[in-house]
Amino acid sequence: MWNEAVEICRKAIDSCLPEEGVRKALKQIAPEGNIILVAVGKAAFSMAKAAVEELEVKEGILISKYGHIPYPLENIECLEAGHPLSDENTLKATQKAIDLVKDLSEEDTVLFLLSGGASALFEAPLIPLEELIRLNEEMLKKGLNITEINTVRKRLSKVKGGRFADLCAPAKVCGILLSDVLSDRIDVIGSGPTVKDDSTTEEALKIIERYGLDLSEKALDIIRRSKAGKAENAENHVIGSVTILCRSAAKEAKERGYEPYIWNDQLDLDCEEAAEELYSQINEIRGRKALIAGGEMTVKVKGNGLGGRCQQLAFLLSKKIAGRNDVRIVCIGSDGTDGPTDAAGAYIDGNTYEKMKEAGIDYDAILENSDTYHALDRIGALIRTGATGTNVNDLILVLTGNENE
């Protein structure tokens, strides 16, 4: 039985399932001609399912994370690949999508359904896969935000930064995008396969220098000579975002008698900074309140442990709220996975830190090895939902006051 805080988050996530958004967008767009479907991302299945129920799709390809495709869809080749890092199946699936669209005509329309995770799931690299994987691991460990990461990897790909739309030409491209990036920048969502690339080579090189990223001379040369995709044949429509997720959580909390307050729906901080700012906010509120935040934090990974940004934030907050019997916190990824783990996030309260001490967990050692997953799992604090069918960033909910007031 989920507790109240987790249930509020689950209902907010359910309200952001993309099926209805896809249906509404299709009625407005009314795509014509032969419809070729390409769906990519963690929410690709639910988005494609809605599309094939609304339209007559000639053929298509769906690419999602392992375990995210519950059953086949008619006329759609369903493929699974690696996330958060691309793998050989990523390259094979992406090449099939390229082959599907490369000989289309002006009478064809590519319906491109994009959701979070597509940067890893949709890739045709201009450098060896091994080097790409190493680079992505380095960028994640050094705490680059999603915009910085995508600015670099767009220039090392045949499909990112508007290039997939160019491959579809002369066919039209209708993009329906479920946003998992702050401010809904469509050129950043999934690295913008159908969106003109507004970032620059100069920006990419500055990011590489700022973080001291280790790239081969071949990769650097490719970046220096890269040309932006034009995507002049594409139109794109955003159907969901973290702002909607936060508003849904506020509505659900209010219905349960809490006074909701959306503190920040564009949270873009390192987990340690986010924990400090959240704790400062928590200390200022009393009574039956619901403080809500959403966004995508970064984690500077140390050691060889296992965890994710939601687990990291929850772990950090557990010590700060220790002994507070009036505070309950959920940190959860809306897609159902937090980092490279099977957990969506974690639930903590004023007793969590003491439980960890009683279990013999060394708080500082866990942080030094970035192993929050095993620590929180040991005391039963992890939240496991499985794939939710959507992906609109992370949600943080803080409930104050007694649960049964």
C-alpha positions as CSV (number, residue, x, y, z in Angstrom):
1,M,0.0,0.0,0.0
2,W,1.5,3.3,-1.1
3,N,1.6,6.0,1.5
4,E,-0.1,9.3,0.8
5,A,3.0,11.2,-0.5
6,V,3.8,8.5,-3.0
7,E,0.2,8.2,-4.1
8,I,0.0,12.0,-4.8
9,C,3.1,11.6,-7.0
10,R,1.8,8.5,-8.8
11,K,-1.5,10.3,-9.6
12,A,0.4,13.3,-10.9
13,I,2.5,11.1,-13.2
14,D,-0.6,9.3,-14.4
15,S,-2.1,12.7,-15.4
16,C,0.9,13.2,-17.7
17,L,0.6,10.0,-19.7
18,P,1.0,11.0,-23.3
19,E,-1.8,9.1,-25.1
20,E,-4.4,11.9,-24.8
21,G,-1.8,14.5,-25.7
22,V,-0.9,12.6,-28.9
23,R,-4.6,12.2,-29.9
24,K,-5.3,16.0,-29.4
25,A,-2.2,16.9,-31.4
26,L,-3.1,14.6,-34.3
27,K,-6.5,16.1,-34.5
28,Q,-5.0,19.6,-34.8
29,I,-2.2,18.5,-37.2
30,A,-4.3,16.2,-39.4
31,P,-1.3,14.6,-41.2
32,E,-1.9,13.7,-44.8
33,G,-0.5,11.2,-47.4
34,N,1.2,8.0,-46.5
35,I,1.9,8.0,-42.8
36,I,5.3,6.5,-41.8
37,L,5.7,6.4,-38.0
38,V,9.0,6.6,-36.1
39,A,8.6,6.6,-32.3
40,V,11.6,6.9,-30.0
41,G,12.1,7.3,-26.3
42,K,11.0,5.8,-23.0
43,A,7.3,6.8,-23.7
44,A,7.5,5.6,-27.3
45,F,5.1,2.7,-26.8
46,S,2.2,4.7,-25.3
47,M,2.7,7.5,-27.9
48,A,2.8,5.1,-30.8
49,K,-0.2,3.1,-29.5
50,A,-2.3,6.3,-29.5
51,A,-1.2,7.2,-33.0
52,V,-2.0,3.8,-34.6
53,E,-5.4,3.9,-32.9
54,E,-6.1,7.4,-34.4
55,L,-4.5,7.1,-37.9
56,E,-3.9,4.6,-40.7
57,V,-0.2,4.1,-40.4
58,K,1.4,2.5,-43.4
59,E,4.5,1.2,-41.5
60,G,6.7,2.3,-38.7
61,I,9.5,1.6,-36.2
62,L,9.4,2.0,-32.4
63,I,12.6,2.2,-30.4
64,S,12.4,2.2,-26.6
65,K,14.4,1.1,-23.5
66,Y,14.7,-2.5,-22.6
67,G,11.5,-3.7,-20.8
68,H,9.4,-0.7,-22.0
69,I,7.5,-2.4,-24.8
70,P,4.7,-4.6,-23.3
71,Y,3.4,-6.1,-26.6
72,P,3.7,-5.6,-30.4
73,L,1.8,-2.9,-32.3
74,E,0.2,-3.6,-35.8
75,N,2.4,-2.5,-38.7
76,I,5.1,-1.3,-36.3
77,E,8.5,-3.0,-35.8
78,C,9.1,-2.7,-32.1
79,L,12.8,-2.6,-31.0
80,E,14.5,-2.2,-27.7
81,A,18.0,-0.7,-27.0
82,G,20.3,0.7,-24.4
83,H,19.7,3.5,-22.0
84,P,21.2,5.7,-20.5
85,L,24.1,4.6,-22.8
86,S,23.7,3.6,-26.4
87,D,24.6,0.0,-27.4
88,E,24.8,-2.1,-30.6
89,N,21.0,-2.5,-30.6
90,T,20.7,1.3,-30.6
91,L,22.8,1.5,-33.8
92,K,20.9,-1.3,-35.5
93,A,17.5,0.1,-34.6
94,T,18.4,3.6,-35.7
95,Q,19.8,2.4,-39.0
96,K,16.4,0.6,-39.6
97,A,14.7,4.0,-39.0
98,I,17.1,5.7,-41.5
99,D,16.4,3.0,-44.1
100,L,12.7,3.3,-43.6
101,V,12.7,7.1,-44.5
102,K,15.5,7.5,-46.9
103,D,13.5,6.9,-50.1
104,L,10.3,8.7,-49.3
105,S,8.5,11.2,-51.6
106,E,6.6,14.5,-51.1
107,E,3.5,12.4,-50.8
108,D,4.7,10.9,-47.6
109,T,4.6,12.2,-44.0
110,V,6.9,11.0,-41.2
111,L,5.1,11.1,-37.9
112,F,8.0,11.4,-35.4
113,L,7.0,10.7,-31.8
114,L,9.8,11.7,-29.4
115,S,10.2,11.4,-25.6
116,G,12.9,11.5,-23.1
117,G,15.7,8.9,-23.4
118,A,15.9,9.3,-27.1
119,S,19.4,10.8,-27.1
120,A,20.7,7.4,-26.1
121,L,18.1,5.3,-27.9
122,F,18.3,7.0,-31.3
123,E,21.9,7.2,-32.5
124,A,24.0,6.8,-35.6
125,P,27.4,8.0,-34.4
126,L,30.2,9.5,-36.5
127,I,32.8,8.1,-34.1
128,P,33.2,4.5,-32.8
129,L,30.4,3.4,-30.4
130,E,33.1,2.6,-27.7
131,E,34.3,6.2,-27.8
132,L,30.8,7.6,-27.7
133,I,29.9,5.4,-24.7
134,R,33.1,6.6,-22.9
135,L,32.3,10.2,-23.7
136,N,28.7,10.0,-22.5
137,E,29.8,8.3,-19.2
138,E,32.4,11.0,-18.7
139,M,29.8,13.8,-19.3
140,L,27.4,12.1,-16.9
141,K,30.0,11.6,-14.1
142,K,31.2,15.2,-14.4
143,G,27.7,16.6,-13.9
144,L,27.0,18.3,-17.2
145,N,23.4,19.3,-17.6
146,I,21.3,17.9,-20.4
147,T,21.7,21.0,-22.6
148,E,25.5,20.9,-22.4
149,I,25.5,17.1,-23.1
150,N,23.3,17.4,-26.1
151,T,25.3,20.4,-27.5
152,V,28.3,18.1,-27.7
153,R,26.7,14.9,-28.9
154,K,24.6,16.5,-31.6
155,R,27.8,17.2,-33.5
156,L,28.9,13.5,-33.4
157,S,25.7,12.1,-34.8
158,K,24.0,11.5,-38.2
159,V,20.5,11.9,-36.7
160,K,20.7,14.5,-34.0
161,G,20.3,18.3,-34.3
162,G,17.8,18.2,-37.2
163,R,19.7,15.7,-39.3
164,F,17.0,13.0,-39.1
165,A,14.5,15.4,-40.6
166,D,16.9,16.2,-43.4
167,L,17.2,12.4,-44.1
168,C,13.4,12.2,-44.4
169,A,13.3,14.9,-47.1
170,P,11.4,15.5,-49.4
171,A,8.8,13.9,-47.1
172,K,7.1,16.2,-44.5
173,V,7.9,15.5,-40.9
174,C,5.4,16.1,-38.1
175,G,7.1,15.9,-34.7
176,I,5.1,15.3,-31.5
177,L,7.4,15.8,-28.5
178,L,6.9,14.9,-24.9
179,S,9.3,17.3,-23.1
180,D,11.8,16.1,-20.5
181,V,13.9,19.2,-20.6
182,L,13.6,22.5,-18.7
183,S,11.9,25.3,-20.5
184,D,10.7,22.8,-23.2
185,R,13.6,23.7,-25.6
186,I,12.6,21.5,-28.5
187,D,16.2,21.5,-29.9
188,V,17.3,19.8,-26.7
189,I,14.5,17.2,-26.3
190,G,16.1,13.9,-27.4
191,S,18.9,16.0,-29.0
192,G,16.4,17.4,-31.5
193,P,16.4,15.0,-34.4
194,T,13.7,17.0,-36.2
195,V,14.6,20.5,-35.0
196,K,17.0,23.0,-36.5
197,D,20.1,23.1,-34.3
198,D,20.5,26.5,-32.7
199,S,23.5,25.6,-30.7
200,T,26.9,26.3,-32.2
201,T,30.3,24.5,-32.7
202,E,31.9,27.3,-30.6
203,E,29.6,26.4,-27.7
204,A,30.4,22.7,-28.0
205,L,34.1,23.4,-27.9
206,K,33.8,25.7,-24.9
207,I,31.9,23.0,-23.0
208,I,34.6,20.5,-23.9
209,E,37.3,22.8,-22.6
210,R,35.3,23.8,-19.5
211,Y,34.9,20.3,-18.3
212,G,38.2,18.9,-19.6
213,L,36.4,16.2,-21.7
214,D,38.7,13.6,-23.2
215,L,38.0,13.4,-27.0
216,S,40.1,11.9,-29.7
217,E,41.5,14.1,-32.4
218,K,39.1,12.5,-34.9
219,A,36.1,13.5,-32.7
220,L,37.4,17.0,-32.2
221,D,37.9,17.4,-35.9
222,I,34.3,16.1,-36.6
223,I,33.0,18.7,-34.2
224,R,35.0,21.5,-35.7
225,R,33.7,20.7,-39.2
226,S,30.1,19.9,-38.2
227,K,27.3,21.6,-39.9
228,A,23.9,22.2,-38.4
229,G,20.8,20.2,-39.6
230,K,18.3,22.4,-41.3
231,A,15.0,20.5,-40.7
232,E,13.1,22.8,-43.0
233,N,10.6,20.1,-43.8
234,A,9.6,19.6,-40.1
235,E,7.0,21.0,-37.7
236,N,7.1,20.1,-34.1
237,H,4.5,20.2,-31.3
238,V,5.1,19.8,-27.5
239,I,2.4,17.9,-25.6
240,G,3.7,17.5,-22.1
241,S,6.2,19.0,-19.6
242,V,7.4,19.1,-16.0
243,T,5.3,22.2,-15.4
244,I,2.1,20.2,-16.1
245,L,3.5,17.5,-13.8
246,C,4.0,19.9,-10.9
247,R,0.5,21.5,-11.4
248,S,-1.0,18.0,-11.3
249,A,0.8,17.2,-8.1
250,A,-0.5,20.5,-6.6
251,K,-4.0,19.7,-7.6
252,E,-3.9,16.3,-6.0
253,A,-2.3,17.5,-2.8
254,K,-5.0,20.3,-2.5
255,E,-7.7,17.7,-2.9
256,R,-6.2,15.8,0.1
257,G,-6.3,18.9,2.3
258,Y,-2.8,20.3,1.8
259,E,-2.0,23.8,0.9
260,P,0.2,23.4,-2.2
261,Y,3.1,25.6,-3.2
262,I,5.1,25.1,-6.4
263,W,8.5,26.3,-5.3
264,N,10.4,25.6,-8.6
265,D,9.3,23.8,-11.7
266,Q,12.6,24.4,-13.5
267,L,15.0,23.0,-11.0
268,D,18.4,22.8,-12.6
269,L,21.0,22.3,-9.8
270,D,23.5,19.9,-8.5
271,C,21.9,17.6,-5.9
272,E,23.8,19.0,-3.0
273,E,22.7,22.6,-3.9
274,A,19.1,21.4,-4.4
275,A,19.2,19.7,-1.0
276,E,20.4,22.9,0.7
277,E,17.8,25.1,-1.0
278,L,14.9,22.6,-0.4
279,Y,15.9,22.3,3.3
280,S,15.9,26.0,3.6
281,Q,12.3,26.1,2.2
282,I,11.2,23.2,4.5
283,N,12.4,25.1,7.5
284,E,10.1,28.1,6.6
285,I,6.8,26.1,6.4
286,R,4.7,24.6,9.1
287,G,1.2,23.1,9.1
288,R,-0.4,20.9,6.4
289,K,1.5,22.1,3.4
290,A,2.7,20.6,0.1
291,L,5.9,22.0,-1.3
292,I,6.4,20.9,-4.9
293,A,9.4,21.1,-7.3
294,G,10.3,19.6,-10.6
295,G,13.2,19.5,-13.0
296,E,16.4,17.6,-13.6
297,M,19.3,17.8,-11.2
298,T,22.9,16.7,-11.8
299,V,25.1,14.3,-9.8
300,K,28.9,14.3,-9.6
301,V,29.5,10.6,-9.5
302,K,32.2,9.2,-7.2
303,G,33.4,5.7,-6.7
304,N,31.6,2.6,-8.2
305,G,28.3,2.6,-6.4
306,L,24.8,2.7,-7.8
307,G,22.2,5.4,-7.6
308,G,20.4,8.2,-9.4
309,R,19.7,11.9,-9.0
310,C,16.4,11.3,-7.1
311,Q,17.9,8.8,-4.8
312,Q,20.9,11.1,-4.2
313,L,18.6,14.0,-3.3
314,A,16.5,11.9,-1.0
315,F,19.6,10.5,0.7
316,L,21.0,14.0,1.3
317,L,17.7,15.3,2.7
318,S,17.3,12.4,5.0
319,K,20.1,13.7,7.3
320,K,18.8,17.2,7.2
321,I,15.2,16.4,8.3
322,A,16.3,13.7,10.8
323,G,14.0,13.8,13.8
324,R,11.3,15.9,12.1
325,N,8.1,13.8,12.5
326,D,6.1,16.3,10.5
327,V,8.0,16.0,7.2
328,R,7.6,13.4,4.4
329,I,9.5,13.6,1.1
330,V,9.2,11.8,-2.3
331,C,11.8,12.3,-5.0
332,I,10.8,10.4,-8.1
333,G,11.6,10.1,-11.8
334,S,8.4,10.4,-13.8
335,D,9.5,7.7,-16.3
336,G,9.8,5.1,-13.5
337,T,13.6,4.8,-13.6
338,D,16.2,6.8,-11.7
339,G,19.6,6.6,-13.3
340,P,20.8,3.1,-14.2
341,T,18.6,1.4,-11.5
342,D,15.3,-0.3,-11.3
343,A,14.0,2.3,-8.8
344,A,11.9,5.3,-9.7
345,G,13.2,7.2,-6.7
346,A,12.8,7.2,-2.9
347,Y,10.5,8.0,0.0
348,I,12.0,9.5,3.2
349,D,10.8,11.0,6.4
350,G,12.2,12.1,9.8
351,N,13.0,8.6,10.8
352,T,14.9,7.5,7.7
353,Y,18.4,8.7,8.8
354,E,18.0,6.9,12.2
355,K,16.9,3.7,10.3
356,M,20.1,3.9,8.3
357,K,22.2,4.3,11.4
358,E,20.5,1.3,13.0
359,A,21.2,-0.8,9.9
360,G,24.9,0.0,10.2
361,I,25.0,2.2,7.1
362,D,27.9,4.7,7.0
363,Y,26.3,7.9,5.6
364,D,29.5,9.5,4.5
365,A,30.9,6.3,3.0
366,I,27.8,5.9,0.9
367,L,28.2,9.5,-0.5
368,E,31.9,8.9,-1.2
369,N,31.0,5.8,-3.3
370,S,27.8,7.3,-4.8
371,D,26.0,4.1,-3.6
372,T,22.7,5.6,-2.4
373,Y,20.7,2.8,-4.2
374,H,22.0,0.0,-1.9
375,A,21.7,2.2,1.3
376,L,18.0,3.2,0.6
377,D,17.1,-0.3,-0.6
378,R,18.4,-1.8,2.6
379,I,15.9,0.1,4.7
380,G,13.0,-0.2,2.2
381,A,13.0,3.4,1.1
382,L,13.1,2.9,-2.6
383,I,10.1,3.4,-4.8
384,R,9.7,0.9,-7.7
385,T,6.9,1.6,-10.2
386,G,8.2,0.0,-13.4
387,A,8.0,1.9,-16.6
388,T,5.2,4.5,-16.3
389,G,4.7,5.2,-20.0
390,T,5.7,8.9,-19.7
391,N,8.8,11.0,-19.2
392,V,8.5,14.6,-18.0
393,N,11.5,15.1,-15.7
394,D,11.7,14.5,-11.9
395,L,9.1,15.4,-9.3
396,I,9.9,16.3,-5.7
397,L,7.1,16.5,-3.1
398,V,7.5,17.6,0.5
399,L,4.5,17.2,2.8
400,T,4.5,18.9,6.2
401,G,2.1,18.5,9.1
402,N,0.7,15.3,10.5
403,E,-0.6,12.9,7.9
404,N,-3.9,12.4,9.6
405,E,-4.7,16.0,10.5
